[in-house]
Amino acid sequence: MAPPAQQKKSKKAIESINARLALVMKSGKSTLGYKSTLQTLRNGKSKLVIVAGNCPPLRRSEIEYYAMLAKTNVHHYSGNNISLGTACGKYFRVGVLSVLDAGDSDIISAPLE
C-alpha cells in the first residue's frame, strides 16, 4: 500500500486529468477508439493520445510506434477503459482516445502525471 501522501497525490493527479479531459470533450475535438486514433496519427492530426491502463500490450506498443513517427505525446491513463470512458462523459468503455484540438483545456501544454 502506498503512503497516504503519495496516494493523495495520485488521486489528485487522476482528478486533474479527468477535469482536463472533460473540458476537451466539451470544448475541443477528439476521437474515441483504436481505429480512428490510428487514422488521426497517420494523418498527423493528433496532438495527444491517451491509452487506458488495461489496453492490450501489442495494441499499446503499436499506438506508441505510430505516435513516435507522428511526434505525438502518449499518456498512459492510470485507470482502466471503463473509468476512461466515464472520464470522457460516455456510458461505454474507451480504450484509446486521440485529442485533435484541446479547445479551452491545457491538456496538451501542461505536463500530465
OpenMM code with the backbone's topology and positions (N, CA, C; nanometers):
from openmm import Vec3, app, unit

residues = "MET ALA PRO PRO ALA GLN GLN LYS LYS SER LYS LYS ALA ILE GLU SER ILE ASN ALA ARG LEU ALA LEU VAL MET LYS SER GLY LYS SER THR LEU GLY TYR LYS SER THR LEU GLN THR LEU ARG ASN GLY LYS SER LYS LEU VAL ILE VAL ALA GLY ASN CYS PRO PRO LEU ARG ARG SER GLU ILE GLU TYR TYR ALA MET LEU ALA LYS THR ASN VAL HIS HIS TYR SER GLY ASN ASN ILE SER LEU GLY THR ALA CYS GLY LYS TYR PHE ARG VAL GLY VAL LEU SER VAL LEU ASP ALA GLY ASP SER ASP ILE ILE SER ALA PRO LEU GLU".split()
positions = [
    Vec3(0.0848, -0.1185, 0.0000),
    Vec3(0.0000, 0.0000, 0.0000),
    Vec3(0.0890, 0.1244, 0.0000),
    Vec3(0.0526, 0.2204, -0.0792),
    Vec3(0.1304, 0.3446, -0.0899),
    Vec3(0.1092, 0.4308, 0.0343),
    Vec3(0.2099, 0.5107, 0.0684),
    Vec3(0.1926, 0.6034, 0.1818),
    Vec3(0.0780, 0.7008, 0.1538),
    Vec3(0.0112, 0.7498, 0.2591),
    Vec3(-0.1043, 0.8381, 0.2407),
    Vec3(-0.0755, 0.9617, 0.1562),
    Vec3(0.0436, 1.0201, 0.1714),
    Vec3(0.0761, 1.1415, 0.0954),
    Vec3(0.0837, 1.1113, -0.0538),
    Vec3(0.1466, 0.9996, -0.0888),
    Vec3(0.1597, 0.9629, -0.2300),
    Vec3(0.0240, 0.9228, -0.2874),
    Vec3(-0.0565, 0.8543, -0.2071),
    Vec3(-0.1892, 0.8130, -0.2511),
    Vec3(-0.2766, 0.9358, -0.2783),
    Vec3(-0.2653, 1.0368, -0.1935),
    Vec3(-0.3419, 1.1598, -0.2102),
    Vec3(-0.2980, 1.2333, -0.3369),
    Vec3(-0.1654, 1.2326, -0.3622),
    Vec3(-0.1117, 1.2999, -0.4803),
    Vec3(-0.1601, 1.2321, -0.6079),
    Vec3(-0.1585, 1.0980, -0.6097),
    Vec3(-0.2015, 1.0270, -0.7298),
    Vec3(-0.3511, 1.0457, -0.7533),
    Vec3(-0.4290, 1.0519, -0.6470),
    Vec3(-0.5726, 1.0754, -0.6615),
    Vec3(-0.5986, 1.2152, -0.7168),
    Vec3(-0.5182, 1.3116, -0.6709),
    Vec3(-0.5302, 1.4488, -0.7200),
    Vec3(-0.4928, 1.4559, -0.8679),
    Vec3(-0.3901, 1.3802, -0.9088),
    Vec3(-0.3469, 1.3769, -1.0491),
    Vec3(-0.4562, 1.3173, -1.1370),
    Vec3(-0.5210, 1.2126, -1.0881),
    Vec3(-0.6299, 1.1498, -1.1641),
    Vec3(-0.7454, 1.2472, -1.1803),
    Vec3(-0.7794, 1.3181, -1.0731),
    Vec3(-0.8868, 1.4172, -1.0804),
    Vec3(-0.8507, 1.5294, -1.1772),
    Vec3(-0.7218, 1.5676, -1.1784),
    Vec3(-0.6748, 1.6736, -1.2673),
    Vec3(-0.6899, 1.6327, -1.4133),
    Vec3(-0.6453, 1.5116, -1.4468),
    Vec3(-0.6559, 1.4655, -1.5855),
    Vec3(-0.8018, 1.4467, -1.6241),
    Vec3(-0.8853, 1.4019, -1.5308),
    Vec3(-1.0281, 1.3847, -1.5594),
    Vec3(-1.0954, 1.5184, -1.5885),
    Vec3(-1.0591, 1.6214, -1.5122),
    Vec3(-1.1173, 1.7537, -1.5347),
    Vec3(-1.0736, 1.8097, -1.6698),
    Vec3(-0.9460, 1.7926, -1.7035),
    Vec3(-0.8965, 1.8398, -1.8329),
    Vec3(-0.9614, 1.7641, -1.9478),
    Vec3(-0.9807, 1.6352, -1.9269),
    Vec3(-1.0424, 1.5515, -2.0294),
    Vec3(-1.1884, 1.5906, -2.0521),
    Vec3(-1.2585, 1.6216, -1.9437),
    Vec3(-1.3975, 1.6659, -1.9557),
    Vec3(-1.4057, 1.7974, -2.0332),
    Vec3(-1.3096, 1.8862, -2.0111),
    Vec3(-1.3069, 2.0134, -2.0821),
    Vec3(-1.2767, 1.9929, -2.2305),
    Vec3(-1.1886, 1.8987, -2.2611),
    Vec3(-1.1598, 1.8676, -2.4021),
    Vec3(-1.2842, 1.8131, -2.4704),
    Vec3(-1.3556, 1.7243, -2.4032),
    Vec3(-1.4753, 1.6640, -2.4625),
    Vec3(-1.5836, 1.7697, -2.4852),
    Vec3(-1.5851, 1.8709, -2.3994),
    Vec3(-1.6875, 1.9739, -2.4108),
    Vec3(-1.6515, 2.0807, -2.5149),
    Vec3(-1.5266, 2.1285, -2.5133),
    Vec3(-1.4916, 2.2435, -2.5972),
    Vec3(-1.3972, 2.2109, -2.7125),
    Vec3(-1.3308, 2.0964, -2.7089),
    Vec3(-1.2327, 2.0633, -2.8129),
    Vec3(-1.2825, 1.9568, -2.9080),
    Vec3(-1.1871, 1.8980, -2.9798),
    Vec3(-1.2197, 1.7894, -3.0720),
    Vec3(-1.1367, 1.6681, -3.0350),
    Vec3(-1.1998, 1.5522, -3.0392),
    Vec3(-1.1296, 1.4285, -3.0080),
    Vec3(-1.1969, 1.3119, -3.0791),
    Vec3(-1.1234, 1.2035, -3.0920),
    Vec3(-1.1806, 1.0808, -3.1468),
    Vec3(-1.1595, 0.9702, -3.0454),
    Vec3(-1.2588, 0.8843, -3.0328),
    Vec3(-1.2531, 0.7727, -2.9402),
    Vec3(-1.2350, 0.6445, -3.0195),
    Vec3(-1.1485, 0.5582, -2.9706),
    Vec3(-1.1330, 0.4278, -3.0325),
    Vec3(-0.9994, 0.4076, -3.0996),
    Vec3(-0.9679, 0.2807, -3.1182),
    Vec3(-0.8383, 0.2392, -3.1705),
    Vec3(-0.8212, 0.2750, -3.3172),
    Vec3(-0.9197, 0.2386, -3.3990),
    Vec3(-0.9069, 0.2601, -3.5439),
    Vec3(-0.9013, 0.4076, -3.5798),
    Vec3(-0.9871, 0.4871, -3.5193),
    Vec3(-0.9883, 0.6301, -3.5521),
    Vec3(-0.8636, 0.7000, -3.4978),
    Vec3(-0.8090, 0.6508, -3.3871),
    Vec3(-0.6841, 0.7071, -3.3343),
    Vec3(-0.5686, 0.6786, -3.4295),
    Vec3(-0.5626, 0.5567, -3.4824),
    Vec3(-0.4576, 0.5246, -3.5792),
    Vec3(-0.4710, 0.6109, -3.7048),
    Vec3(-0.5942, 0.6367, -3.7472),
    Vec3(-0.6167, 0.7235, -3.8635),
    Vec3(-0.5650, 0.8639, -3.8378),
    Vec3(-0.5968, 0.9194, -3.7215),
    Vec3(-0.5524, 1.0561, -3.6916),
    Vec3(-0.4012, 1.0630, -3.6779),
    Vec3(-0.3403, 0.9562, -3.6252),
    Vec3(-0.1943, 0.9535, -3.6141),
    Vec3(-0.1299, 0.9464, -3.7524),
    Vec3(-0.1865, 0.8650, -3.8407),
    Vec3(-0.1326, 0.8540, -3.9769),
    Vec3(-0.1463, 0.9847, -4.0529),
    Vec3(-0.2551, 1.0551, -4.0299),
    Vec3(-0.2793, 1.1820, -4.0992),
    Vec3(-0.2074, 1.2990, -4.0330),
    Vec3(-0.1496, 1.2778, -3.9162),
    Vec3(-0.0765, 1.3833, -3.8461),
    Vec3(-0.1659, 1.4855, -3.7794),
    Vec3(-0.2913, 1.4517, -3.7526),
    Vec3(-0.3850, 1.5459, -3.6922),
    Vec3(-0.3858, 1.5391, -3.5395),
    Vec3(-0.3398, 1.4296, -3.4852),
    Vec3(-0.3470, 1.4072, -3.3416),
    Vec3(-0.2422, 1.4891, -3.2669),
    Vec3(-0.2823, 1.5491, -3.1537),
    Vec3(-0.1918, 1.6263, -3.0693),
    Vec3(-0.1487, 1.5467, -2.9457),
    Vec3(-0.2382, 1.4592, -2.8969),
    Vec3(-0.2126, 1.3802, -2.7772),
    Vec3(-0.2941, 1.2518, -2.7861),
    Vec3(-0.2357, 1.1415, -2.7419),
    Vec3(-0.3058, 1.0133, -2.7384),
    Vec3(-0.3097, 0.9667, -2.5939),
    Vec3(-0.4273, 0.9243, -2.5490),
    Vec3(-0.4443, 0.8723, -2.4136),
    Vec3(-0.4844, 0.7252, -2.4252),
    Vec3(-0.4099, 0.6384, -2.3577),
    Vec3(-0.4326, 0.4948, -2.3639),
    Vec3(-0.4735, 0.4456, -2.2259),
    Vec3(-0.5778, 0.3635, -2.2193),
    Vec3(-0.6254, 0.3089, -2.0920),
    Vec3(-0.5227, 0.2125, -2.0343),
    Vec3(-0.5279, 0.1939, -1.9037),
    Vec3(-0.4316, 0.1093, -1.8352),
    Vec3(-0.4412, -0.0372, -1.8720),
    Vec3(-0.5606, -0.0846, -1.9073),
    Vec3(-0.5760, -0.2259, -1.9387),
    Vec3(-0.5811, -0.2532, -2.0894),
    Vec3(-0.5263, -0.1621, -2.1676),
    Vec3(-0.5159, -0.1820, -2.3123),
    Vec3(-0.4156, -0.2951, -2.3388),
    Vec3(-0.4442, -0.3861, -2.4324),
    Vec3(-0.3518, -0.4964, -2.4591),
    Vec3(-0.2131, -0.4459, -2.4994),
    Vec3(-0.1069, -0.5138, -2.4545),
    Vec3(0.0298, -0.4659, -2.4792),
    Vec3(0.0653, -0.4488, -2.6270),
    Vec3(0.0201, -0.5387, -2.7131),
    Vec3(0.0509, -0.5285, -2.8557),
    Vec3(-0.0130, -0.4039, -2.9158),
    Vec3(-0.1368, -0.3794, -2.8783),
    Vec3(-0.2088, -0.2614, -2.9273),
    Vec3(-0.1433, -0.1339, -2.8759),
    Vec3(-0.1045, -0.1356, -2.7484),
    Vec3(-0.0387, -0.0194, -2.6878),
    Vec3(0.0935, 0.0109, -2.7581),
    Vec3(0.1725, -0.0914, -2.7839),
    Vec3(0.3018, -0.0691, -2.8491),
    Vec3(0.2842, -0.0204, -2.9922),
    Vec3(0.1797, -0.0679, -3.0611),
    Vec3(0.1528, -0.0201, -3.1966),
    Vec3(0.1158, 0.1278, -3.1964),
    Vec3(0.0335, 0.1677, -3.1010),
    Vec3(-0.0057, 0.3086, -3.0886),
    Vec3(0.1163, 0.3946, -3.0547),
    Vec3(0.2014, 0.3452, -2.9647),
    Vec3(0.3225, 0.4199, -2.9286),
    Vec3(0.4153, 0.4350, -3.0487),
    Vec3(0.4224, 0.3315, -3.1323),
    Vec3(0.5076, 0.3375, -3.2510),
    Vec3(0.4565, 0.4428, -3.3495),
    Vec3(0.3265, 0.4396, -3.3777),
    Vec3(0.2666, 0.5395, -3.4665),
    Vec3(0.2822, 0.6805, -3.4100),
    Vec3(0.2667, 0.6941, -3.2785),
    Vec3(0.2799, 0.8251, -3.2144),
    Vec3(0.4231, 0.8761, -3.2224),
    Vec3(0.5197, 0.7849, -3.2111),
    Vec3(0.6597, 0.8230, -3.2227),
    Vec3(0.6886, 0.8736, -3.3636),
    Vec3(0.6330, 0.8070, -3.4646),
    Vec3(0.6523, 0.8512, -3.6024),
    Vec3(0.5865, 0.9865, -3.6280),
    Vec3(0.4715, 1.0088, -3.5640),
    Vec3(0.3971, 1.1337, -3.5830),
    Vec3(0.4421, 1.2436, -3.4869),
    Vec3(0.5404, 1.2131, -3.4005),
    Vec3(0.5888, 1.3080, -3.2993),
    Vec3(0.4749, 1.3583, -3.2103),
    Vec3(0.3962, 1.2643, -3.1606),
    Vec3(0.2812, 1.2943, -3.0760),
    Vec3(0.3047, 1.2342, -2.9378),
    Vec3(0.2636, 1.3042, -2.8343),
    Vec3(0.2781, 1.2526, -2.6985),
    Vec3(0.1738, 1.1458, -2.6698),
    Vec3(0.2126, 1.0490, -2.5863),
    Vec3(0.1224, 0.9430, -2.5424),
    Vec3(0.1140, 0.9492, -2.3907),
    Vec3(-0.0085, 0.9509, -2.3391),
    Vec3(-0.0289, 0.9485, -2.1943),
    Vec3(-0.0943, 0.8162, -2.1577),
    Vec3(-0.0347, 0.7460, -2.0614),
    Vec3(-0.0915, 0.6198, -2.0141),
    Vec3(-0.1837, 0.6512, -1.8967),
    Vec3(-0.3133, 0.6394, -1.9216),
    Vec3(-0.4147, 0.6666, -1.8192),
    Vec3(-0.4050, 0.5593, -1.7119),
    Vec3(-0.4068, 0.5997, -1.5865),
    Vec3(-0.3839, 0.5039, -1.4784),
    Vec3(-0.5034, 0.4108, -1.4555),
    Vec3(-0.6233, 0.4548, -1.4910),
    Vec3(-0.7415, 0.3711, -1.4726),
    Vec3(-0.7626, 0.2770, -1.5893),
    Vec3(-0.8677, 0.1970, -1.5800),
    Vec3(-0.8983, 0.1045, -1.6892),
    Vec3(-0.9872, 0.1710, -1.7937),
    Vec3(-1.0296, 0.0938, -1.8942),
    Vec3(-1.1074, 0.1515, -2.0035),
    Vec3(-1.2466, 0.1959, -1.9593),
    Vec3(-1.2995, 0.1381, -1.8539),
    Vec3(-1.4309, 0.1797, -1.8039),
    Vec3(-1.4211, 0.3191, -1.7419),
    Vec3(-1.3181, 0.3412, -1.6599),
    Vec3(-1.3021, 0.4727, -1.5959),
    Vec3(-1.2613, 0.5796, -1.6970),
    Vec3(-1.1883, 0.5404, -1.8032),
    Vec3(-1.1545, 0.6374, -1.9079),
    Vec3(-1.2799, 0.6804, -1.9833),
    Vec3(-1.3689, 0.5861, -2.0105),
    Vec3(-1.4963, 0.6199, -2.0740),
    Vec3(-1.5810, 0.7107, -1.9871),
    Vec3(-1.5816, 0.6851, -1.8574),
    Vec3(-1.6559, 0.7692, -1.7633),
    Vec3(-1.5957, 0.9090, -1.7573),
    Vec3(-1.4619, 0.9178, -1.7598),
    Vec3(-1.3947, 1.0482, -1.7577),
    Vec3(-1.4268, 1.1285, -1.8831),
    Vec3(-1.4519, 1.0592, -1.9945),
    Vec3(-1.4894, 1.1268, -2.1194),
    Vec3(-1.6367, 1.1661, -2.1210),
    Vec3(-1.7106, 1.1236, -2.0205),
    Vec3(-1.8531, 1.1549, -2.0148),
    Vec3(-1.9371, 1.0608, -2.0993),
    Vec3(-1.8854, 0.9426, -2.1264),
    Vec3(-1.9570, 0.8442, -2.2077),
    Vec3(-2.0029, 0.7292, -2.1188),
    Vec3(-2.1015, 0.6558, -2.1670),
    Vec3(-2.1534, 0.5411, -2.0924),
    Vec3(-2.0995, 0.4098, -2.1466),
    Vec3(-1.9923, 0.4170, -2.2240),
    Vec3(-1.9305, 0.2960, -2.2767),
    Vec3(-1.7806, 0.3001, -2.2501),
    Vec3(-1.7140, 0.1885, -2.2755),
    Vec3(-1.5697, 0.1776, -2.2488),
    Vec3(-1.4902, 0.2454, -2.3588),
    Vec3(-1.3813, 0.3098, -2.3207),
    Vec3(-1.2918, 0.3754, -2.4165),
    Vec3(-1.1505, 0.3268, -2.3881),
    Vec3(-1.0918, 0.2557, -2.4835),
    Vec3(-0.9570, 0.2037, -2.4662),
    Vec3(-0.8508, 0.3040, -2.5076),
    Vec3(-0.8773, 0.3748, -2.6179),
    Vec3(-0.7810, 0.4701, -2.6720),
    Vec3(-0.8558, 0.5963, -2.7120),
    Vec3(-0.7916, 0.7106, -2.6906),
    Vec3(-0.8531, 0.8396, -2.7192),
    Vec3(-0.7476, 0.9298, -2.7806),
    Vec3(-0.7857, 1.0007, -2.8857),
    Vec3(-0.6936, 1.0921, -2.9524),
    Vec3(-0.7493, 1.2336, -2.9449),
    Vec3(-0.6678, 1.3263, -2.8956),
    Vec3(-0.7082, 1.4669, -2.8855),
    Vec3(-0.6600, 1.5389, -3.0113),
    Vec3(-0.7555, 1.5920, -3.0889),
    Vec3(-0.7224, 1.6657, -3.2114),
    Vec3(-0.7071, 1.8139, -3.1837),
    Vec3(-0.7979, 1.8676, -3.1010),
    Vec3(-0.7952, 2.0089, -3.0658),
    Vec3(-0.8334, 2.0190, -2.9184),
    Vec3(-0.7485, 2.0826, -2.8385),
    Vec3(-0.7707, 2.0868, -2.6938),
    Vec3(-0.8840, 2.1802, -2.6530),
    Vec3(-0.9211, 2.2738, -2.7374),
    Vec3(-1.0252, 2.3690, -2.7008),
    Vec3(-0.9769, 2.4604, -2.5901),
    Vec3(-1.0551, 2.4746, -2.4831),
    Vec3(-1.0195, 2.5617, -2.3710),
    Vec3(-0.9262, 2.4943, -2.2709),
    Vec3(-0.9022, 2.3650, -2.2871),
    Vec3(-0.8211, 2.2899, -2.1920),
    Vec3(-0.6725, 2.3094, -2.2185),
    Vec3(-0.5921, 2.2891, -2.1132),
    Vec3(-0.4460, 2.2957, -2.1272),
    Vec3(-0.3854, 2.1552, -2.1222),
    Vec3(-0.4592, 2.0578, -2.1685),
    Vec3(-0.4176, 1.9175, -2.1586),
    Vec3(-0.2924, 1.8873, -2.2387),
    Vec3(-0.2701, 1.9595, -2.3486),
    Vec3(-0.1539, 1.9316, -2.4334),
    Vec3(-0.0291, 2.0000, -2.3793),
    Vec3(-0.0433, 2.1255, -2.3362),
    Vec3(0.0742, 2.2017, -2.2918),
    Vec3(0.1185, 2.1656, -2.1499),
    Vec3(0.0249, 2.1352, -2.0609),
    Vec3(0.0602, 2.1056, -1.9211),
    Vec3(0.1114, 1.9620, -1.9094),
    Vec3(0.2106, 1.9405, -1.8250),
    Vec3(0.2603, 1.8027, -1.8058),
    Vec3(0.1575, 1.7178, -1.7333),
    Vec3(0.1344, 1.5967, -1.7832),
    Vec3(0.0375, 1.5067, -1.7227),
    Vec3(0.1108, 1.4110, -1.6307),
    Vec3(0.0556, 1.3881, -1.5122),
    Vec3(0.1190, 1.2967, -1.4160),
    Vec3(0.0856, 1.1548, -1.4516),
] * unit.nanometer
topology = app.Topology()
chain = topology.addChain("A")
for resn in residues:
    res = topology.addResidue(resn, chain)
    for name in ("N", "CA", "C"):
        topology.addAtom(name, app.Element.getBySymbol(name[0]), res)
